[in-house]
Amino acid sequence: MMKKGILLVMPVPFREVGGRLGFDDQTCEGLVRWAENFERVVMACPVIPEDVAANSETSMTWQAIADLPCADRLELVPLPYAYKIPDFIKTYKSTSQLLSNKIQECEYLCFALSGVIGDWGAIACLTAMKLKRPYAVWADRVEYEVIGRTLWKKESLKKASLKRLLKDFVTLPLLKPYQRYLIRRSRLGLFQGQDCYTAYSPFCQNSHCVYDIHTHKSDQIDAASLDSKIKSISSHEPLRLCYVGRVAEMKGPLDWVRVIHHLCQAGVNLQATWLGDGPLLSEMKSLAVELGVSEKIHLAGFVSDRTQILETMRNHHIFLFCHKTPESPRCLVESLVSGSPIIGYSSPYAEGLVSEFGGGAFVPIHNWQKLANLISELNTDREKLSKLIFNAALSGQQFDEQSVFQNRSDLIKQYLK
């Protein structure tokens, strides 16, 4: 008799934490939500080698999964960290067999797609096809677009090895048809945000635009804080802008600094804050010094305290972003929850978040001059900015972790019976 529960095959890595398997704190929160909706959760993910984790330029807060309140209903399946072609070939057969066993044990199947080499979610799809088992696919960014837009950027050329660049160059033409093949044969498509939904939904009969967020109803800005923020705008306090995320090419940190410089040149009295670290942090600092705006920008580095992150967003008037790739970053949702309008480069994802209640304003991608001009106009028209802040809070009320995970779980149960 088939056991109950769901098998999730994801690229998010396990890491050893005090001799036990752990996840970053946000993935741990997601596991708790999955366990609220399924009596058993089997999580299959690669284990990141310690030397790779230690040298990673992304800071994370890790915790042992065994300490979660739902730990007794979780099964962890470590997979090889096989993003190099020889490692992938060497471990392919044994890992495929392991995934086959787990697929036959579980009632529901949901696999995340991420690439070609080392993508065990894709291999799980192929295995499920052989076993004639229906499965759901999950995607949170348009991977072939992300790689294509960043492959030959300065950051990639400086940081990536020649082998890595050659691997991406060879596998990129395969990625789009490969993912479409897997999606066409899925029973359900769960695509995070409008960018992913637009790219992938034509290839799956049962496609849904969903969200992967980790804010709670209690995180939503309260009426008193919202009123205080709007009053600070009306009293012509200095304009406060912020961003939370990695200092990486795809986030546009250098464009972000240029926007701040342009605003200062236009005479806007402002304070700007960026929370996060990453490979372009030193270059970002250098550019701020070169443009003479280092005193206007606070680069706080990595901040692990989620309460502090949300408080920063609540205390700022605008969430300024310069995203350059089709992904679905949670920071935009968190900003709306905090009553901060999202002002930045246009994308279907960002526009979709505020399509019903408003709370955002956008310009074409890469046009940082136009973005600076837009913010300058909002600084002059404080009444319009106040309305954007109010509407952002309205839009933010649509998003809380329990609701979005329940919606996703209900879809899986509906279509994978």
TIVO-80028 format. One line per field, with one value per residue (C-alpha): x, y, z; residue in three letters; residue number from 1. Coordinates in Angstrom, 1 decimal, decimal comma, padded with zeros to 4 digits, always signed. Each point is the difference from the previous one (the first is absolute). Layout:
BEGIN
c1 [X;...]
c2 [Y;...]
c3 [Z;...]
code [ALA;...]
pos [NUM;...]
//
This chain:
BEGIN
c1 [+000,0;+001,3;+001,0;-001,6;+002,0;+001,8;+003,4;+001,8;+003,2;+001,5;+003,4;+000,2;+002,9;+000,3;+003,0;+001,4;-000,8;+001,7;+000,1;-003,7;-001,6;-001,2;-001,6;+000,1;-002,6;-002,5;+000,0;-000,5;-003,1;-001,2;+000,4;-002,2;-002,7;+000,2;-000,4;-003,2;-001,5;+001,4;+000,2;+003,5;+002,6;+002,9;+002,6;+002,7;+002,8;+003,7;+002,5;+002,3;+003,6;+001,4;+002,8;-002,5;-002,4;+002,9;+001,2;-003,5;-000,4;-003,6;-000,6;-002,7;-001,3;+000,0;-001,9;-000,3;-003,2;-000,3;-000,8;-003,1;-003,4;-001,0;+003,2;-001,7;-002,0;+003,0;+002,2;+003,2;+001,6;+003,6;+000,9;+003,4;+001,3;+000,7;+000,2;+003,2;-000,5;+002,2;-001,7;-003,4;+000,8;+001,6;-003,0;-002,8;-001,0;+000,0;-001,9;-002,6;-000,6;-000,3;-002,5;-001,9;-000,4;-001,2;-002,5;-001,6;-000,3;-001,8;-003,5;+000,8;+003,0;+001,4;+003,3;+001,8;+001,8;+003,3;+002,4;+001,5;+003,1;-000,7;-003,7;-001,5;-003,5;+000,2;+001,2;-002,9;-002,3;+001,5;-000,2;-003,6;-000,8;+001,5;-002,1;-003,1;-000,5;-001,5;+002,2;+000,0;+002,8;+001,1;+002,0;+000,9;+002,0;+000,5;+003,3;+001,1;-000,7;+001,9;+003,1;-000,3;-000,1;+002,9;+002,3;+002,4;-000,5;+003,1;-001,0;-000,1;+003,2;+001,8;-001,4;-000,7;+002,5;+000,6;-001,5;-003,2;-000,3;+000,5;-002,5;-002,7;+000,8;-000,4;-003,1;-001,9;-001,4;-001,3;-001,6;-003,1;-001,2;+000,9;-002,1;-002,9;+000,1;-000,3;-002,7;-002,1;-000,1;-000,9;-003,5;+000,3;+002,2;+000,7;+001,8;+001,0;-001,0;-001,1;+003,5;+000,1;-003,7;+000,3;+003,1;-001,2;-003,8;-000,5;+001,6;-002,1;-003,8;-000,4;+002,2;-000,4;+001,8;+001,0;+002,3;+002,7;+000,1;+000,9;-001,9;-002,9;-003,2;+001,7;+002,8;-002,4;+000,5;-002,5;-002,3;+002,0;+003,4;-001,5;-001,5;+003,3;+001,8;-002,5;+000,3;+003,8;-000,5;-002,5;+002,4;+002,7;+002,5;+003,0;-001,0;+001,0;+000,8;+001,0;+000,8;+000,4;+001,9;+003,2;+002,5;+000,2;-000,2;-003,6;-001,1;+001,5;+001,9;+002,1;-003,1;-001,5;+003,0;-000,3;-003,7;+001,0;+002,7;-002,4;-002,5;+002,6;+001,0;-003,6;-000,1;-002,0;+000,6;+000,3;+001,3;+000,6;+000,6;+000,9;-000,1;+001,9;+003,4;+001,3;+002,8;-000,5;+000,0;+003,5;-000,7;-003,2;+001,9;+002,6;-002,6;-001,8;+003,4;+000,8;-003,4;+000,2;-003,1;+001,6;-001,3;-003,5;+000,1;+000,1;+001,3;-000,9;+001,2;-001,7;-002,8;-001,4;-002,6;-003,3;-001,6;+002,6;-000,4;-003,8;+000,5;+002,4;-002,6;-002,7;+002,1;+000,8;-002,1;+001,0;+001,3;+002,4;+001,0;+001,9;-000,6;+001,3;-001,1;-003,4;-000,2;-002,5;+001,8;-001,8;+001,3;-002,6;-002,8;+001,6;+000,2;-003,7;-000,8;+002,0;-001,8;+002,8;-000,8;+002,2;+001,6;+002,4;+000,5;-003,1;-000,8;-003,1;+000,7;+000,3;-003,0;-002,1;+000,6;-001,7;-002,5;-003,1;+000,7;+003,0;+003,1;+002,6;+001,5;+002,4;+002,2;+001,7;+002,8;+003,5;-001,4;+001,4;-000,2;-003,8;-000,3;+001,8;-002,3;-003,1;+001,1;+000,9;-003,5;-001,5;+002,2;-001,5;-003,6;-000,1;-003,8;+000,5;+002,7;-002,2;-002,7;+002,6;+001,0;-003,7;-000,6;+003,2;-001,4;-003,3;+001,9;+002,1;-003,1;-000,4;+003,2;+000,6;+001,9;-002,7;-002,5;+002,4;+001,3;-003,6;-001,0;+003,0;-000,7;-003,7;+000,9;+002,4;-002,7;-002,6;+002,0;+002,2;-002,8]
c2 [+000,0;+003,4;+002,2;+003,4;+003,2;+002,1;-000,3;+003,3;+000,0;+003,4;+001,7;+001,8;-001,7;-001,8;+000,9;-001,8;+002,0;-001,5;-003,5;+000,2;+001,1;+003,6;+002,5;+003,8;+001,5;+000,9;-003,5;-001,3;+002,2;-001,4;-003,6;+000,8;+001,3;-003,1;-002,2;+001,9;-001,1;-003,5;-002,8;-000,9;+002,0;-001,6;+002,6;-000,9;+002,5;+000,2;+000,3;+002,9;-000,8;+001,9;+001,6;+001,3;+001,3;+001,7;+001,7;+001,1;+003,7;-000,2;+000,1;-002,1;-000,9;-003,8;-002,2;-003,7;-001,5;-002,5;+003,0;+000,9;-000,7;-002,2;-002,0;-003,3;+000,2;+000,8;-002,3;+001,5;-001,5;+001,3;+000,2;+000,5;+003,5;-000,7;+003,2;-001,1;-002,3;-002,8;+000,0;+000,0;-003,0;-001,9;+000,4;-000,1;-003,7;-000,4;+003,3;-000,9;-003,3;+001,8;+002,5;-002,9;-001,6;+003,2;+000,7;-003,4;+000,6;+003,4;+001,0;+003,5;+001,1;+003,6;+000,7;+003,3;+000,7;+001,8;-001,1;-002,9;-001,2;-001,0;+000,8;-003,0;+001,5;-000,4;-003,6;-000,6;+001,1;-002,4;-002,8;+000,8;-000,2;-003,5;-001,1;+001,7;+002,1;+003,5;+002,8;+003,8;+002,3;+003,1;+002,9;+003,3;+001,5;-000,3;-001,7;+000,1;+003,8;+000,5;-001,9;+001,6;+003,6;-000,5;-002,5;+002,5;+002,8;+001,4;-001,8;-003,4;+000,5;+001,1;-002,6;-003,1;-002,5;-000,7;-003,4;+001,5;+002,5;-002,7;-002,3;+002,8;+000,8;-003,6;-000,8;+003,2;-000,9;-003,3;+001,5;+001,6;-003,1;-002,3;+002,0;+000,3;-003,8;-000,6;+002,6;-001,3;-003,5;+001,3;-000,1;+003,3;+003,1;+002,3;+003,1;+002,7;+003,4;+001,3;-000,2;-003,8;-000,4;+001,9;-002,1;-003,4;-000,1;-000,6;-003,4;-001,4;-000,5;+000,7;+003,0;+002,3;+003,2;-000,6;+001,7;-001,3;+002,5;-000,2;+002,9;-000,5;+002,0;+001,4;+001,5;+002,3;+003,6;+001,2;+003,0;+002,2;-000,7;+000,6;+003,3;+001,1;-000,8;+002,0;+002,9;+000,0;+000,4;+002,9;+001,7;+000,0;-002,1;-001,2;-002,7;-003,5;-002,7;-003,6;-003,3;-003,5;-002,7;-001,3;+002,4;-001,9;+000,9;-001,2;+002,4;+003,1;+001,4;+002,4;+001,4;+000,4;+002,2;+002,0;+000,7;+001,3;+002,2;+001,4;+000,8;+001,8;+002,0;+001,0;+001,4;-002,8;-000,2;-003,7;-002,9;-003,4;-003,4;-003,4;-003,1;-002,9;-001,2;-001,6;+000,0;+003,6;+001,6;+001,4;+001,3;+001,5;+001,8;+001,2;+001,5;+001,8;+001,6;+000,8;+001,7;+001,8;-001,5;-002,4;+002,2;-000,4;-003,8;-002,4;-003,4;-002,1;-003,4;-003,3;+000,3;-003,3;+001,4;-000,1;+002,3;+002,6;-000,4;+000,5;+003,0;+001,6;-000,3;+001,4;+003,0;+000,9;+001,8;-001,8;-003,5;+000,8;-003,0;-000,5;-003,7;-001,1;-003,6;-001,7;-001,4;+000,3;+001,6;-000,2;+003,4;+001,8;-001,8;+000,7;+003,7;+000,2;-001,8;+002,7;+002,8;+001,1;+000,5;-001,9;+002,4;-001,4;-001,9;-001,3;-003,7;-002,1;-001,3;+003,4;+001,4;-003,1;+000,6;+003,4;-000,6;+000,0;+002,7;+001,9;+001,0;-000,2;+002,1;-001,3;+001,0;-002,0;-002,3;+001,6;+003,5;+001,3;+003,6;-000,3;-001,8;+002,8;+002,6;-002,0;+000,0;+003,7;+000,7;-002,0;+001,9;+003,2;-001,3;-001,3;-000,5;-002,5;-001,8;-000,2;-001,7;-002,5;-000,8;-000,6;-002,1;-002,0;-001,0;-001,1;-002,2;-001,5;-001,2;-002,7;-001,8;-002,2;-003,2;-002,3;+001,1;-000,5;-003,3;-001,3;+001,2;-001,8;-003,2;+000,1;+000,2;-003,0;-002,1;+001,0;-000,7;-003,0;-002,2]
c3 [+000,0;-001,0;+003,0;+000,4;-000,4;-002,5;-001,6;-000,6;-002,1;+000,2;-000,8;+003,3;+001,8;+003,3;+002,1;+003,0;+003,2;+003,0;-001,6;-001,0;-003,3;-000,1;-002,3;-000,1;+002,3;-002,8;-001,4;+003,5;+000,3;-003,3;+001,3;+002,9;-002,3;-002,2;+003,1;+000,9;-003,3;-000,4;+002,6;-001,2;-001,9;-001,8;-000,9;-002,5;-000,5;-000,8;+003,0;-000,5;+000,7;+002,9;-001,9;-002,6;+002,7;+001,9;-003,2;-001,1;-000,3;+001,1;+003,8;+001,5;+003,4;+000,3;+002,4;+000,7;-001,5;+002,9;+002,2;-001,9;+001,7;-002,9;-000,1;+000,8;-003,2;-002,3;-001,9;-001,4;-003,1;-000,6;-003,7;-001,6;-000,6;-003,7;-001,9;-001,8;-003,0;+001,3;+003,4;-001,7;-002,2;+002,8;+002,4;-002,6;+000,1;+003,8;+000,5;-002,6;+001,8;+003,3;-001,4;-001,6;+003,4;+001,6;-002,8;+000,5;+003,7;-000,1;-001,1;-001,3;-002,0;-000,5;-001,7;-000,4;-003,3;+000,0;-002,7;-001,9;+001,8;+003,6;-000,2;+001,9;-000,2;-003,8;+000,4;+002,4;-002,8;-002,4;+002,5;+000,8;-003,7;-000,2;+003,0;-001,5;+003,1;-000,3;+001,4;+000,5;-001,1;+001,9;-001,4;+001,7;-002,8;-003,7;+000,2;-003,6;-000,1;+003,3;-001,4;-003,4;+001,4;+002,5;-001,8;-001,4;+002,5;+001,8;+003,3;-001,7;-001,8;+003,1;+002,4;-002,0;-001,1;-003,7;+000,4;+001,5;-002,8;-002,6;+001,7;+000,0;-003,6;-001,1;+002,1;-000,5;-003,5;+001,6;+003,0;-001,6;-002,0;+002,9;+002,5;-002,5;-000,5;+003,7;+000,5;-002,9;+001,6;+003,5;+001,4;+001,8;-000,5;+003,1;-001,3;+002,5;-001,2;-003,4;-001,6;+000,5;-000,7;-003,4;-001,0;+001,0;+000,2;-003,8;+000,4;+002,8;-000,1;+003,7;+000,7;+003,0;+001,1;+003,6;+002,5;+002,4;+002,9;+003,7;+001,5;+002,4;+000,6;+003,1;-002,1;-001,9;+000,8;+002,6;-000,4;+002,4;-001,7;-003,4;+001,1;+001,5;-003,2;-002,1;+002,5;-000,4;-003,7;+000,5;+002,3;-002,6;+001,8;-002,0;-002,5;+001,3;-002,6;+000,7;-001,6;+001,5;-002,0;-001,4;-001,4;-003,3;-003,7;-000,4;+002,8;-001,7;+002,9;-002,1;-001,7;+003,5;+001,0;-003,2;+000,7;+003,5;-001,6;-002,6;+002,7;+002,1;-003,1;-000,4;+003,5;+001,7;+003,7;+000,7;+002,0;-001,7;+001,6;-001,6;+002,2;-001,5;-001,1;-003,2;-002,6;-001,1;+003,4;-000,2;-003,6;+001,3;+002,8;-002,4;-002,4;+002,9;+001,0;-003,6;-000,5;+003,3;+001,6;+002,5;+002,9;-001,4;-000,2;+002,9;-001,1;+003,0;-001,4;+000,9;+002,6;+001,3;+002,3;-002,0;+002,5;-000,7;-003,8;+000,2;+002,3;-002,4;-002,8;+002,3;+000,8;-003,6;-002,5;-003,2;-000,8;-002,9;-002,2;-003,3;-000,7;-003,4;-000,4;-000,1;+003,5;+002,9;+003,0;+003,3;+001,0;-002,1;+001,8;+003,4;-001,0;-000,8;+003,3;+001,7;-001,7;-002,3;-003,7;-002,4;-002,5;-002,6;-003,2;-001,6;-000,2;-000,2;+003,6;+001,6;-002,0;+001,0;+003,7;-000,1;-002,9;+002,3;+002,6;-001,2;+002,0;-002,7;-002,9;-002,6;-002,9;-002,8;+001,1;+000,0;-000,2;+003,3;-001,1;-000,5;+003,3;+001,8;-001,7;+001,1;+003,6;-000,2;-001,2;+002,8;+002,5;-001,4;+000,0;+003,6;-000,2;-002,9;+002,0;+003,0;-002,1;-001,3;+003,6;+001,0;-003,1;+000,6;+003,4;-001,6;-002,5;+002,8;+001,8;-002,8;+001,0;+003,1;+000,2;+001,3;-002,7;-002,9;+001,1;+000,6;-003,5;-001,5;+002,0;-001,0;-003,6;+000,3;+001,7;-002,6;-003,2;+001,2;+001,3]
code [MET;MET;LYS;LYS;GLY;ILE;LEU;LEU;VAL;MET;PRO;VAL;PRO;PHE;ARG;GLU;VAL;GLY;GLY;ARG;LEU;GLY;PHE;ASP;ASP;GLN;THR;CYS;GLU;GLY;LEU;VAL;ARG;TRP;ALA;GLU;ASN;PHE;GLU;ARG;VAL;VAL;MET;ALA;CYS;PRO;VAL;ILE;PRO;GLU;ASP;VAL;ALA;ALA;ASN;SER;GLU;THR;SER;MET;THR;TRP;GLN;ALA;ILE;ALA;ASP;LEU;PRO;CYS;ALA;ASP;ARG;LEU;GLU;LEU;VAL;PRO;LEU;PRO;TYR;ALA;TYR;LYS;ILE;PRO;ASP;PHE;ILE;LYS;THR;TYR;LYS;SER;THR;SER;GLN;LEU;LEU;SER;ASN;LYS;ILE;GLN;GLU;CYS;GLU;TYR;LEU;CYS;PHE;ALA;LEU;SER;GLY;VAL;ILE;GLY;ASP;TRP;GLY;ALA;ILE;ALA;CYS;LEU;THR;ALA;MET;LYS;LEU;LYS;ARG;PRO;TYR;ALA;VAL;TRP;ALA;ASP;ARG;VAL;GLU;TYR;GLU;VAL;ILE;GLY;ARG;THR;LEU;TRP;LYS;LYS;GLU;SER;LEU;LYS;LYS;ALA;SER;LEU;LYS;ARG;LEU;LEU;LYS;ASP;PHE;VAL;THR;LEU;PRO;LEU;LEU;LYS;PRO;TYR;GLN;ARG;TYR;LEU;ILE;ARG;ARG;SER;ARG;LEU;GLY;LEU;PHE;GLN;GLY;GLN;ASP;CYS;TYR;THR;ALA;TYR;SER;PRO;PHE;CYS;GLN;ASN;SER;HIS;CYS;VAL;TYR;ASP;ILE;HIS;THR;HIS;LYS;SER;ASP;GLN;ILE;ASP;ALA;ALA;SER;LEU;ASP;SER;LYS;ILE;LYS;SER;ILE;SER;SER;HIS;GLU;PRO;LEU;ARG;LEU;CYS;TYR;VAL;GLY;ARG;VAL;ALA;GLU;MET;LYS;GLY;PRO;LEU;ASP;TRP;VAL;ARG;VAL;ILE;HIS;HIS;LEU;CYS;GLN;ALA;GLY;VAL;ASN;LEU;GLN;ALA;THR;TRP;LEU;GLY;ASP;GLY;PRO;LEU;LEU;SER;GLU;MET;LYS;SER;LEU;ALA;VAL;GLU;LEU;GLY;VAL;SER;GLU;LYS;ILE;HIS;LEU;ALA;GLY;PHE;VAL;SER;ASP;ARG;THR;GLN;ILE;LEU;GLU;THR;MET;ARG;ASN;HIS;HIS;ILE;PHE;LEU;PHE;CYS;HIS;LYS;THR;PRO;GLU;SER;PRO;ARG;CYS;LEU;VAL;GLU;SER;LEU;VAL;SER;GLY;SER;PRO;ILE;ILE;GLY;TYR;SER;SER;PRO;TYR;ALA;GLU;GLY;LEU;VAL;SER;GLU;PHE;GLY;GLY;GLY;ALA;PHE;VAL;PRO;ILE;HIS;ASN;TRP;GLN;LYS;LEU;ALA;ASN;LEU;ILE;SER;GLU;LEU;ASN;THR;ASP;ARG;GLU;LYS;LEU;SER;LYS;LEU;ILE;PHE;ASN;ALA;ALA;LEU;SER;GLY;GLN;GLN;PHE;ASP;GLU;GLN;SER;VAL;PHE;GLN;ASN;ARG;SER;ASP;LEU;ILE;LYS;GLN;TYR;LEU;LYS]
pos [1;2;3;4;5;6;7;8;9;10;11;12;13;14;15;16;17;18;19;20;21;22;23;24;25;26;27;28;29;30;31;32;33;34;35;36;37;38;39;40;41;42;43;44;45;46;47;48;49;50;51;52;53;54;55;56;57;58;59;60;61;62;63;64;65;66;67;68;69;70;71;72;73;74;75;76;77;78;79;80;81;82;83;84;85;86;87;88;89;90;91;92;93;94;95;96;97;98;99;100;101;102;103;104;105;106;107;108;109;110;111;112;113;114;115;116;117;118;119;120;121;122;123;124;125;126;127;128;129;130;131;132;133;134;135;136;137;138;139;140;141;142;143;144;145;146;147;148;149;150;151;152;153;154;155;156;157;158;159;160;161;162;163;164;165;166;167;168;169;170;171;172;173;174;175;176;177;178;179;180;181;182;183;184;185;186;187;188;189;190;191;192;193;194;195;196;197;198;199;200;201;202;203;204;205;206;207;208;209;210;211;212;213;214;215;216;217;218;219;220;221;222;223;224;225;226;227;228;229;230;231;232;233;234;235;236;237;238;239;240;241;242;243;244;245;246;247;248;249;250;251;252;253;254;255;256;257;258;259;260;261;262;263;264;265;266;267;268;269;270;271;272;273;274;275;276;277;278;279;280;281;282;283;284;285;286;287;288;289;290;291;292;293;294;295;296;297;298;299;300;301;302;303;304;305;306;307;308;309;310;311;312;313;314;315;316;317;318;319;320;321;322;323;324;325;326;327;328;329;330;331;332;333;334;335;336;337;338;339;340;341;342;343;344;345;346;347;348;349;350;351;352;353;354;355;356;357;358;359;360;361;362;363;364;365;366;367;368;369;370;371;372;373;374;375;376;377;378;379;380;381;382;383;384;385;386;387;388;389;390;391;392;393;394;395;396;397;398;399;400;401;402;403;404;405;406;407;408;409;410;411;412;413;414;415;416;417]
//
